[in-house]
Every structure is written in structure tokens, then in C-alpha cells.
Amino acid sequence: MEGRGMSAAAGATAPRRPAKRAGAAETLPTRAVLLGAEDRLLKLPEVIQIAKIGKTMIYKLMRDGRFPRACKPVGSSSSRWSEQEVSAWAMKQLASRANEKCRHGS
């Protein structure tokens, strides 16, 4: 392109994403979710509705190991959560709150 008078900066394209390392997929933590007949995978808006907390808090608690981990179904780019795991987490939160009230209210 030098013959046309274009500088390298003028013909530059948008920055590319870093190339994936060989074997990068093997280094990521994976998790198999066993779905029973009564379980289904929830999208984030449904998880927010059940858990009664926001997206940022969900991911913070997940990082801390205090919220059910998400999985990515094959062929999907978005995260999903087990309905049973999220519901159990929400029930546990309610139970712990009720226990705190009983201890402090007496």
C-alpha cells in the first residue's frame, strides 16, 4: 500500500483479539450439570428473579463460591443455572434469615 501514499496507521484495522492458546479449552474449569426430569436451565433474568439479587452480586457470590455456578450448554454462548440449585440457594437464604430473627428476637 506504500505506492498509494497510505501510511500504516491510515490503513490499520481494528485491534484483533488475542489468539487462543493451544489447549486453552482444557485449562478452563468445566462442570457437568445432571438434569433430572424436574430440573431445567435458567437464563440470567430468571436467576435474578428467583434469587432476588442483581447480576453483579450473582457473579461476585459465584466467584466467592457462595452461589451456584453457571454452566454453558454446548452450542450456547450464554450462561445457564440449574433451577434446582438456584431455588435451593434461595430457600437456604430465607431459612438462615429466619434463624437469625429467632436468635436475635428472643
Secondary structure, DSSP 8 states (H G I E B T S, - for coil): -GGGT--TTTT----------TTHHHHS--------TT--EE-HHHHHHHHTS-HHHHHHHHHTT-S---B--TT--S-BEEHHHHHHHHHHHHHHHHHHHHHHH-
